[in-house]
Amino acid sequence: MKSIVAGSEHSRSGYLPGVDMIRFTTALAVVLFHFVYSCPRILHIGPPIGAFSKVIRYGYITVDIFFMISGYMILKSARHKSLREFVVARAARLYPVYWLSCLLTFAGLRLWGTTSISPVPTTKLLLVNLTMLQEFFGQTSLNGVFWTLTVELAFYFLVAMVIGCRLWSYLLPLIFGWLAVTMVAGPEPPNGLFKHLLFPGYSPYVILGMLLYLYEKRAGAPALLYTAMLLAGGLAIRSLRSEGFRMQIYHHDPEPFQLAIAVALFFGVGLLLLLSSRKRIALPGPRIWATLGKLTYSLYLLHNVGVGILLLQGHLPGYIPVFLALAFVMLLAWGAYRFVEVPGGNALQRLLPKLLDYLKHPSWRSAEVR
């Protein structure tokens, strides 16, 4: 699925307008993949499988694209932050809308029942999910899209280690080490803490983004950067093949063009990131993309709420239920951004530093010393 509070990079001088376009289009592709292809095939609701479904069936690849964007943008934003600033910014960015998504998913499953791909919601499961750490401890996620946040949190932890241990000058050797671990572990390692902390099935995408940032900043010998990119690209292809195989089994539908489409998307997005960072391109309607970019995170986390509207398929013709569901989740995403993400993020930006200060110098410990 960034000030971080406002859900974008707009407040920073390094803001890249092209990134908002990529973020929104990747999130929209995931939404359409679920509404138009996955739901009809798995839940048997939504529009009949047609020509558009055969195209949008590859929308899940854009999640991997987003991991690459994350590798680039998180490294870019973290480079001049302290550990404290990084942790506060990430928490303020992620948690408010995530908590809303947890509560809405829990309420929906309790009121309207579960599906074959949703867990039985219990209060204990809700409380565990509210931490966002559930998968690290072997617990089930309430919402099927939450798995990507496990990958994001693991990446943030690794970046936090780099910041806290002051390892920026060793970043490229560390990336080579991570590539070696990824190569040995394979894209389908057994479940466990190792799988979640280093996520070898998805790490090539994040590493590609990190290498794009290092290439942009010329932080390393060109030969080493090119070598690392080739290794990461090869491992990304291996992960894509594995992912495509899983999707074929899950949807009972072969995917003949998955790898070609994925390689083209990765190359195109990587090139767009570099051109945007160097101000080589001017996107049309930058204000529109800036606005849509703010809704990306909320749209991604909350779009499953719109699945119920697809039940109207038997009463309304064609793709009308899909358009209604899409309009509803866009409106919901705007409301979540306006009334939850921004005020909630700002509140966490104020409260978390105070909490960290208290944990560092708790009043009860000071009283004991006295």
C-alpha positions in Angstrom: 0.0 0.0 0.0 4.8 10.4 4.3 4.7 15.5 6.6 3.8 11.8 6.9 0.8 12.9 8.9 -1.0 14.4 6.0 -0.5 11.2 4.0 1.8 12.6 1.4 5.2 14.2 0.9 3.8 17.7 0.2 5.3 19.4 3.2 8.8 18.4 2.4 11.0 20.2 -0.1 11.8 16.9 -1.8 8.2 16.2 -2.8 7.9 14.4 -6.1 4.6 15.0 -7.9 5.1 11.8 -10.0 5.0 9.7 -6.9 1.4 10.6 -6.1 0.4 9.6 -9.6 2.1 6.2 -9.2 0.7 5.7 -5.7 -2.9 6.4 -6.6 -2.8 4.4 -9.8 -1.3 1.4 -8.0 -3.9 1.6 -5.3 -6.7 1.9 -7.9 -5.3 -1.1 -9.8 -5.5 -3.2 -6.6 -9.1 -2.0 -5.9 -10.2 -2.9 -9.4 -8.4 -6.2 -9.2 -10.4 -7.1 -6.2 -13.8 -5.7 -7.5 -13.6 -6.9 -11.1 -11.5 -10.1 -11.0 -10.8 -11.6 -7.6 -14.3 -11.2 -6.1 -16.1 -12.7 -9.1 -13.8 -15.7 -9.2 -13.4 -16.4 -5.5 -16.6 -15.0 -3.8 -18.8 -15.2 -6.9 -20.0 -11.7 -6.6 -19.5 -8.7 -8.9 -19.5 -8.4 -12.7 -19.0 -11.4 -15.0 -15.5 -12.1 -16.2 -14.9 -10.2 -19.4 -12.2 -8.5 -21.4 -11.5 -5.9 -18.8 -11.2 -8.6 -16.1 -8.6 -10.3 -18.2 -6.5 -7.1 -18.1 -7.0 -6.0 -14.5 -6.3 -9.6 -13.3 -2.6 -8.5 -13.2 -3.5 -5.6 -10.8 -2.0 -7.5 -7.9 1.5 -6.8 -9.4 1.1 -3.1 -8.4 1.4 -4.1 -4.8 5.0 -5.2 -5.6 5.4 -1.9 -7.4 4.4 -0.1 -4.3 7.1 -2.0 -2.3 9.6 -0.6 -4.8 8.3 2.9 -4.3 8.4 2.4 -0.5 12.1 1.4 -0.7 12.9 4.6 -2.7 10.7 7.0 -0.7 11.3 5.7 2.8 15.1 5.8 2.3 14.8 9.3 0.9 12.7 10.6 3.8 14.7 8.8 6.5 18.1 9.9 5.3 18.2 13.1 7.4 15.9 12.0 10.3 16.8 11.0 13.8 15.6 7.6 15.0 13.0 9.3 17.1 11.7 11.5 14.3 11.5 8.4 12.0 9.6 6.3 14.4 7.1 9.1 15.3 6.6 10.0 11.6 5.9 6.4 10.6 3.6 5.6 13.4 1.6 8.8 12.9 1.3 8.0 9.2 0.2 4.3 9.6 -1.9 3.9 12.6 -5.0 6.2 12.6 -6.5 4.9 9.3 -5.3 1.4 10.1 -7.2 1.4 13.4 -10.3 2.6 11.5 -9.9 -0.2 9.0 -9.6 -2.7 11.9 -12.8 -1.5 13.5 -14.8 -1.3 10.3 -13.7 -4.8 9.3 -14.4 -6.2 12.7 -17.9 -4.6 12.8 -18.7 -5.8 9.2 -17.7 -9.4 9.9 -19.6 -9.5 13.2 -22.8 -8.0 11.7 -22.9 -9.6 8.3 -20.9 -12.8 8.9 -17.6 -14.2 7.6 -16.5 -15.5 4.2 -14.4 -18.4 3.2 -11.3 -16.1 3.2 -12.0 -14.1 6.4 -11.3 -15.2 9.9 -13.9 -15.6 12.6 -13.6 -12.2 14.3 -13.1 -12.2 18.1 -12.4 -9.4 20.4 -9.0 -10.9 21.2 -8.2 -11.0 17.4 -9.3 -7.4 17.1 -7.1 -6.3 20.0 -4.1 -8.1 18.5 -4.7 -6.6 15.1 -4.8 -3.1 16.5 -1.1 -3.4 17.3 -0.3 -4.1 13.6 2.1 -6.8 14.8 -0.3 -9.8 14.6 1.6 -11.6 11.8 4.9 -11.4 13.6 3.4 -13.5 16.3 1.6 -16.0 14.1 -1.9 -14.4 14.4 -4.3 -13.9 11.6 -5.0 -10.5 10.1 -8.6 -9.3 10.2 -8.4 -7.8 6.7 -6.7 -9.5 3.7 -4.8 -6.4 2.7 -3.0 -6.1 6.1 -0.2 -8.5 5.1 1.5 -5.7 3.1 1.8 -3.6 6.3 3.7 -6.5 7.9 6.2 -6.1 5.1 6.3 -2.3 5.6 6.8 -2.6 9.3 9.7 -5.0 8.8 11.3 -2.6 6.4 10.8 0.3 8.7 12.5 -1.7 11.5 15.5 -2.4 9.2 15.7 1.3 8.3 15.4 2.2 12.0 18.4 -0.1 12.7 20.4 1.7 10.0 19.5 5.1 11.6 20.0 4.1 15.2 23.3 2.3 14.6 24.5 5.0 12.1 25.1 2.5 9.3 24.4 4.8 6.4 27.9 4.6 5.1 27.6 0.8 5.1 24.2 0.7 3.4 25.4 -0.7 0.0 27.3 -3.6 1.7 24.3 -4.3 3.9 22.1 -4.4 0.7 24.4 -7.0 -0.8 24.2 -9.0 2.3 20.4 -8.8 2.2 20.4 -9.9 -1.4 22.6 -12.9 -0.5 20.1 -13.9 2.3 17.2 -13.4 -0.1 18.9 -15.6 -2.7 19.5 -18.4 -0.3 16.1 -18.2 1.5 14.1 -18.2 -1.7 10.7 -16.6 -2.4 8.8 -19.2 -0.3 10.6 -19.5 3.1 8.9 -21.3 6.0 6.7 -19.3 8.3 8.5 -17.7 11.2 10.0 -14.5 12.5 12.8 -14.7 9.9 10.3 -14.7 7.1 8.6 -11.6 8.5 11.7 -9.6 9.4 13.6 -10.0 6.1 10.6 -11.0 3.9 12.7 -12.6 1.2 9.6 -13.1 -1.0 9.2 -9.4 -1.4 12.6 -7.9 -0.5 13.9 -7.7 -4.1 11.2 -5.1 -4.8 12.1 -2.9 -1.8 15.8 -3.3 -2.5 15.3 -2.1 -6.1 13.7 1.0 -4.7 16.6 1.5 -2.3 19.1 1.1 -5.1 17.3 3.7 -7.3 17.7 6.1 -4.4 21.4 5.3 -4.0 21.8 5.6 -7.8 20.1 9.0 -7.8 22.4 10.2 -5.0 25.4 8.6 -6.6 26.0 6.9 -3.2 28.3 4.1 -4.3 30.5 3.0 -7.1 28.4 2.7 -10.3 29.7 -0.8 -11.0 28.5 -2.0 -7.6 25.2 -0.3 -8.0 24.6 -1.8 -11.4 25.6 -5.2 -10.1 23.2 -4.9 -7.1 20.4 -3.8 -9.5 21.0 -6.8 -11.7 20.9 -9.2 -8.7 17.8 -7.5 -7.3 16.1 -7.6 -10.7 16.9 -11.3 -11.1 15.5 -12.1 -7.7 12.5 -9.9 -8.4 11.8 -12.0 -11.5 12.1 -15.2 -9.3 9.6 -13.8 -6.8 7.2 -12.7 -9.5 7.2 -16.2 -11.1 6.5 -17.7 -7.6 3.7 -15.1 -7.0 2.2 -15.8 -10.4 2.2 -19.5 -9.7 0.3 -18.9 -6.4 -2.2 -16.6 -8.1 -2.9 -19.2 -10.8 -3.6 -21.8 -8.1 -5.7 -19.4 -6.1 -7.8 -18.1 -9.0 -7.8 -21.4 -11.0 -6.8 -19.3 -14.0 -3.5 -19.3 -16.0 -1.5 -16.1 -16.3 0.4 -16.2 -19.6 1.6 -12.5 -19.6 2.3 -11.9 -15.9 6.1 -11.8 -16.1 6.2 -9.6 -19.2 3.7 -7.1 -17.8 5.5 -7.0 -14.4 8.9 -6.3 -15.9 7.5 -3.5 -18.1 5.8 -2.0 -15.1 8.8 -2.1 -12.9 11.0 -0.6 -15.6 8.5 2.1 -16.4 7.9 3.1 -12.7 11.6 3.1 -11.9 12.3 5.3 -14.9 9.4 7.6 -13.9 10.8 7.9 -10.3 14.2 8.9 -11.5 12.9 11.4 -14.1 10.5 12.9 -11.6 13.3 13.3 -9.0 15.4 15.1 -11.5 12.5 17.3 -12.6 12.8 16.0 -16.2 9.1 15.5 -16.6 6.0 17.7 -16.0 2.9 15.8 -15.2 -0.5 17.2 -16.3 -2.9 18.2 -13.5 -0.3 18.1 -10.7 -2.9 19.4 -8.2 -5.3 16.6 -9.1 -2.6 14.0 -8.5 -1.6 15.6 -5.3 -5.2 15.4 -4.0 -5.6 11.8 -5.2 -2.2 10.9 -3.7 -3.4 11.9 -0.3 -6.3 9.3 -0.5 -4.1 6.4 -1.5 -3.4 4.9 1.9 -7.1 5.2 3.1 -8.3 3.8 -0.3 -6.1 0.8 0.0 -7.0 0.0 3.6 -10.7 0.6 3.3 -11.7 -0.5 -0.2 -12.9 -3.9 1.0 -15.8 -2.1 2.6 -17.2 -1.6 -0.9 -17.4 -5.3 -1.7 -20.9 -5.4 -0.3 -22.1 -3.1 -3.0 -21.1 -5.7 -5.6 -24.0 -7.8 -4.3 -26.2 -5.4 -6.3 -24.9 -7.1 -9.5 -28.1 -9.2 -9.9 -30.2 -6.0 -9.7 -28.2 -3.5 -11.8 -26.7 -4.1 -15.2 -23.1 -4.3 -16.4 -20.5 -2.5 -14.4 -22.8 -0.1 -12.6 -22.3 -1.9 -9.2 -18.5 -1.6 -9.7 -18.8 2.1 -10.4 -21.0 2.6 -7.3 -18.6 0.6 -5.2 -15.7 2.6 -6.5 -17.4 5.9 -5.9 -18.3 4.8 -2.4 -14.8 3.8 -1.4 -13.4 7.0 -2.9 -15.8 9.0 -0.8 -14.9 6.9 2.2 -11.2 7.3 1.6 -11.7 11.1 1.4 -13.6 11.1 4.7 -11.0 8.9 6.4 -8.2 11.2 5.2 -10.0 14.4 6.2 -11.4 13.3 9.6 -9.1 10.5 10.7 -5.8 10.4 9.0 -4.9 14.1 9.3 -6.2 14.8 12.8 -5.2 11.4 14.1 -1.7 11.7 12.7 -1.3 15.2 14.1 -2.4 14.0 17.5 0.1 11.1 17.4 2.8 13.6 16.3 2.2 15.5 19.5 1.6 12.6 21.9 4.3 10.1 20.8 7.3 12.3 21.6 5.8 12.9 25.1 5.4 9.1 25.5 8.9 8.4 24.4 10.2 11.1 26.9 8.2 9.5 29.7 9.6 6.0 28.8 13.1 7.4 28.8 12.7 9.4 32.0 9.6 8.0 33.8 8.3 10.0 36.7 8.1 6.9 38.9 11.8 6.2 38.4 12.7 9.8 39.3 10.6 9.4 42.5 12.5 6.3 43.4 15.8 8.0 43.0 14.7 10.9 45.2 
